[in-house]
Amino acid sequence: MKNLNKIMGVGALAVILSCTTNPITGRKSLHLANDQEISAMALQQYRQTLSTSKVISGTTAANSVKNVGARIKNAANNYYKSIGREGDLTNYQWEFNLIDDKQVNAWCMPGGKVAVYTGILPITKNDTGLAVVLGHEISHALAGHGNERISQAMVAQYGGAVLGSATSGQMASIFQQVYPIGAQVALLKYGRSQELEADEMGLYLMAMAGYDPRQAQPFWERMEASSSGNRPPEFLSTHPSPENRRADIERRLPKALEYYKAAGGKL
């Protein structure tokens, strides 16, 4: 019993020390896994996905994905540097690709590996709509939602005895559960609190990058309208209800507009 209590005590301490605060939203989350290791596994998955997909390059749409992504990435870099947390971004090697696929979807792997599917472009309509999508997906990566999901799985499967010290084999197994291999990576499911955080953070990042955050609501309305029957696009599969999202965006909009004005946007 004494040894068990000791193990549990060490586990509890590991949990406390592994809580990370998002510098943009203030939300705290559990990050037990090694970010560098996660990024390396994500890169392998990303390369595998690209190798089995039709990647579009050189077109107006493909260039928009890269340009909008770069603006949001640069805005994030500038913000993190301004608050002295540029070290948080050490493991990010950003890459933005457009994939020819009718799925209404987009995603960002840990470490900054981004894919946008052509199926979502009729809904984004323009660069500002694309900025809503990319701001949201980039925010999943910056907020460490992958690490958080992996950490939750580590606790559930292995308990306090191996907190922060999972073997490479255990980590690889957990990673594949959270990020299924191949095309299934597009079906990654985040929790609703993570989706709401990505909505909030993405709204601020697009505004910092000079994109009008007031266009977020119209984009989400178009996204909801694109649902066929009772089945929403994969992009919305674990998202909050439309009513909750609209209310949350309205609540965050004044702060987003401050960032937009500071970036030179016209109110």
CORQUINOR-V27151 format. One record per pair of residues at least 12 apart in sequence whose C-alpha atoms are under 10 Angstrom apart, sorted by the first residue. I is the first residue (numbers start at 1). GAP is how many residues later the second one is. Records with the same first field share a line. If there is no record, write none. Layout:
# CORQUINOR-V27151
I: GAP ; GAP
This chain:
# CORQUINOR-V27151
4: 156 ; 157
6: 155
7: 152 ; 153 ; 154 ; 155 ; 156
8: 151 ; 152 ; 153 ; 155
9: 151 ; 152
10: 150 ; 151 ; 152 ; 153
11: 144 ; 148 ; 149 ; 150 ; 151 ; 152 ; 153
12: 148 ; 151
13: 147 ; 150
14: 16 ; 17 ; 18 ; 146 ; 148 ; 149 ; 150
15: 14 ; 15 ; 16 ; 17 ; 136 ; 140 ; 145 ; 148 ; 149
16: 14 ; 15
17: 13 ; 14 ; 15
18: 12 ; 13 ; 14 ; 15 ; 133 ; 145 ; 146
19: 12 ; 13 ; 129
20: 12 ; 123 ; 124 ; 128
21: 122
22: 120 ; 121 ; 122 ; 175 ; 179
23: 56 ; 57 ; 60 ; 62 ; 65 ; 119 ; 120 ; 178
24: 52 ; 55 ; 56 ; 115 ; 118 ; 119 ; 173 ; 176 ; 177 ; 178 ; 180 ; 181
25: 118 ; 172 ; 173 ; 175 ; 176 ; 179
26: 171
27: 116 ; 166 ; 167 ; 170
28: 115
29: 114 ; 115 ; 116 ; 118 ; 119 ; 120 ; 122 ; 123 ; 165
30: 114 ; 115 ; 117 ; 118 ; 119 ; 120 ; 121 ; 122
31: 113 ; 114 ; 115 ; 116 ; 117 ; 118 ; 119 ; 120 ; 121 ; 133
32: 115 ; 116 ; 117 ; 118 ; 119 ; 120 ; 122 ; 123 ; 131 ; 132 ; 133 ; 134
33: 113 ; 114 ; 115 ; 116 ; 117 ; 118 ; 119 ; 121 ; 130 ; 131 ; 132 ; 133 ; 138
34: 113 ; 117 ; 130 ; 131 ; 132 ; 137
35: 53 ; 55 ; 56 ; 57 ; 75 ; 76 ; 109 ; 111 ; 112
36: 54 ; 55 ; 56 ; 74 ; 75
37: 54 ; 74 ; 131 ; 134 ; 135
38: 53 ; 71 ; 72 ; 73 ; 108 ; 109 ; 112 ; 133 ; 134 ; 137
39: 52 ; 53 ; 54 ; 70 ; 71 ; 72 ; 73 ; 74 ; 107 ; 108
40: 51 ; 70 ; 71
41: 68 ; 69 ; 70 ; 130 ; 131 ; 134 ; 135 ; 138
42: 66 ; 67 ; 68 ; 69 ; 70 ; 71 ; 104 ; 133 ; 134 ; 137 ; 143
43: 50 ; 66 ; 67 ; 68 ; 69 ; 70
44: 137
45: 64 ; 68 ; 131 ; 134 ; 135 ; 136 ; 137 ; 138 ; 140
46: 49 ; 62 ; 63 ; 64 ; 67 ; 68 ; 69 ; 135 ; 136 ; 137 ; 139
47: 66 ; 135
48: 133 ; 134 ; 135
49: 50 ; 66 ; 132 ; 133 ; 134 ; 135 ; 136 ; 137
50: 47 ; 48 ; 49 ; 65 ; 132 ; 133
51: 131
52: 130 ; 131
53: 45 ; 46 ; 47 ; 48 ; 129 ; 130
54: 44 ; 45 ; 46 ; 47
55: 42 ; 43 ; 44 ; 45 ; 46 ; 60 ; 61 ; 62
56: 41 ; 42 ; 43 ; 44 ; 61 ; 62
57: 40 ; 41 ; 42
59: 39
61: 37 ; 57 ; 60 ; 65 ; 66
62: 34 ; 35 ; 36 ; 37 ; 54 ; 56
63: 33 ; 34 ; 35
64: 32 ; 34 ; 62 ; 63 ; 66 ; 67
65: 31 ; 32 ; 33 ; 49 ; 50 ; 51 ; 56 ; 62 ; 65 ; 66 ; 69
66: 28 ; 29 ; 30 ; 31 ; 32 ; 48
67: 29 ; 60 ; 64
68: 28 ; 59 ; 60 ; 62 ; 63 ; 64 ; 66 ; 67 ; 138 ; 141 ; 143
69: 25 ; 26 ; 27 ; 28 ; 45 ; 58 ; 61 ; 62 ; 64 ; 65 ; 66 ; 68 ; 69 ; 137 ; 140
70: 24 ; 25 ; 26 ; 64 ; 139
71: 60 ; 64 ; 134 ; 135 ; 137 ; 138 ; 139 ; 140
72: 59 ; 62 ; 63 ; 66 ; 67 ; 130 ; 132 ; 133 ; 134 ; 135 ; 136 ; 137 ; 138 ; 139
73: 19 ; 21 ; 39 ; 61 ; 62 ; 65 ; 66 ; 69 ; 132 ; 133 ; 136
74: 131 ; 134 ; 135
75: 129 ; 130 ; 131 ; 132 ; 133 ; 134 ; 135 ; 188
76: 13 ; 59 ; 62 ; 63 ; 66 ; 128 ; 129 ; 130 ; 132 ; 133
77: 12
78: 130 ; 131
79: 126 ; 129
88: 54 ; 55
89: 22 ; 23 ; 53
90: 21
91: 19 ; 20 ; 21
92: 18 ; 19 ; 20 ; 21 ; 49 ; 50
93: 17 ; 18 ; 19 ; 20
94: 14 ; 15 ; 16 ; 17 ; 18 ; 19 ; 20 ; 44
95: 13 ; 14 ; 16 ; 17 ; 18 ; 19 ; 20
96: 12 ; 16 ; 17 ; 18 ; 19 ; 20 ; 38
97: 16 ; 17 ; 18 ; 19 ; 20
98: 16 ; 17 ; 18 ; 19 ; 20
99: 16 ; 17 ; 18 ; 19 ; 20
100: 16 ; 17 ; 18 ; 19
101: 15 ; 16 ; 17 ; 18 ; 19
102: 15 ; 16 ; 17 ; 18 ; 19
103: 13 ; 14 ; 15 ; 16 ; 17 ; 83 ; 130 ; 131 ; 132
104: 12 ; 13 ; 14 ; 15 ; 16 ; 17 ; 18 ; 19 ; 119 ; 122 ; 123 ; 128 ; 129 ; 130 ; 131 ; 132
105: 12 ; 13 ; 14 ; 15 ; 16 ; 28 ; 81 ; 82 ; 128 ; 129 ; 130 ; 131
106: 12 ; 13 ; 14 ; 27 ; 28 ; 30 ; 31 ; 80 ; 81 ; 128 ; 129
107: 26 ; 27 ; 29 ; 30 ; 31 ; 33 ; 34 ; 78 ; 79 ; 80 ; 81 ; 128
108: 26 ; 28 ; 29 ; 30 ; 31 ; 32 ; 33 ; 34 ; 38 ; 77 ; 78 ; 80
109: 28 ; 29 ; 31 ; 32 ; 33 ; 35 ; 36 ; 37 ; 70 ; 76 ; 77 ; 79
110: 28 ; 30 ; 31 ; 32 ; 33 ; 34 ; 35 ; 36 ; 37
111: 27 ; 30 ; 31 ; 33 ; 35
112: 25 ; 26 ; 27 ; 28 ; 29 ; 30
113: 25 ; 28
114: 20 ; 23 ; 24 ; 27
115: 19 ; 22 ; 71
116: 14 ; 17 ; 18 ; 21 ; 70
117: 69
120: 13 ; 103 ; 106 ; 113 ; 115
121: 12
122: 100 ; 101 ; 104
123: 95 ; 96 ; 97 ; 98 ; 99 ; 100 ; 101 ; 102 ; 103
124: 92 ; 94 ; 95 ; 96 ; 98 ; 99
125: 94 ; 97
127: 84
128: 78 ; 79 ; 82 ; 83 ; 84 ; 85 ; 86 ; 87 ; 88 ; 91
129: 77 ; 82 ; 83 ; 84 ; 86 ; 87 ; 88 ; 89 ; 90 ; 91 ; 93
130: 76 ; 81 ; 86 ; 89
131: 71 ; 72 ; 74 ; 75 ; 76 ; 78 ; 79 ; 80 ; 81 ; 82 ; 84 ; 85
132: 67 ; 70 ; 71 ; 72 ; 73 ; 74 ; 75 ; 79 ; 80 ; 81 ; 83 ; 84 ; 85 ; 87 ; 88
133: 65 ; 66 ; 69 ; 70 ; 73 ; 83 ; 86 ; 87 ; 102
134: 68 ; 71 ; 72
135: 63 ; 64 ; 65 ; 66 ; 67 ; 68 ; 69 ; 70 ; 71 ; 72 ; 74
136: 59 ; 60 ; 61 ; 62 ; 63 ; 64 ; 65 ; 66 ; 67 ; 68 ; 69 ; 70
137: 58 ; 61 ; 62 ; 64 ; 65
138: 60 ; 63 ; 64 ; 67
139: 55 ; 56 ; 58 ; 59 ; 60 ; 61 ; 62 ; 63 ; 64 ; 65 ; 66
140: 50 ; 54 ; 55 ; 57 ; 58 ; 59 ; 61 ; 62
141: 57
142: 56 ; 59
143: 51 ; 54 ; 55 ; 58
144: 50
145: 45 ; 46 ; 49 ; 50 ; 52 ; 53
146: 29 ; 32 ; 33 ; 42 ; 44 ; 48
147: 28 ; 31
148: 42 ; 46
149: 25 ; 26 ; 28 ; 29 ; 30 ; 40 ; 41 ; 42 ; 45
150: 21 ; 23 ; 24 ; 25 ; 26 ; 27 ; 28 ; 29
151: 12 ; 13 ; 20 ; 23 ; 24
152: 22
153: 18 ; 21 ; 22 ; 24 ; 25
154: 12 ; 16 ; 17 ; 20 ; 21
157: 13 ; 17
158: 12
178: 12
186: 48 ; 49
187: 47 ; 48 ; 50 ; 51
188: 46 ; 47 ; 49 ; 50
189: 45 ; 46 ; 47 ; 48 ; 49 ; 50
190: 47 ; 48 ; 49
191: 47 ; 48 ; 49
192: 46 ; 47 ; 48 ; 49
193: 45 ; 46 ; 47
194: 44 ; 45 ; 46
195: 41 ; 43 ; 44 ; 45 ; 50
196: 43 ; 44 ; 48 ; 49 ; 52 ; 53
197: 51
199: 17 ; 40 ; 41 ; 46 ; 49 ; 50 ; 53
200: 45 ; 48 ; 49 ; 51 ; 52 ; 53 ; 56
201: 51 ; 55
202: 14 ; 54
203: 12 ; 13 ; 46 ; 49 ; 50 ; 52 ; 53 ; 54 ; 56 ; 57
204: 48 ; 49 ; 51 ; 52 ; 53 ; 54 ; 55 ; 56
205: 51 ; 54 ; 55
206: 50 ; 53 ; 54
207: 46 ; 48 ; 49 ; 50 ; 51 ; 52 ; 53 ; 54 ; 55 ; 56 ; 57 ; 58
208: 48 ; 49 ; 50 ; 51 ; 52 ; 53 ; 54 ; 55 ; 56 ; 57
209: 50 ; 51 ; 53 ; 54 ; 55 ; 56
210: 47 ; 49 ; 50 ; 51 ; 52 ; 53 ; 54 ; 55 ; 56
211: 46 ; 48 ; 49 ; 52 ; 53 ; 54
212: 44 ; 45 ; 47 ; 48 ; 49 ; 53 ; 54 ; 55
213: 36 ; 39 ; 40 ; 41 ; 42 ; 43 ; 44 ; 46 ; 47 ; 52
214: 35 ; 36 ; 39 ; 40 ; 42 ; 43 ; 46 ; 53
216: 30 ; 33 ; 34 ; 37
217: 25 ; 28 ; 29 ; 30 ; 32 ; 33 ; 36
218: 28
220: 16 ; 22 ; 25 ; 26
221: 21 ; 25
223: 12 ; 13 ; 19
224: 12 ; 17 ; 18
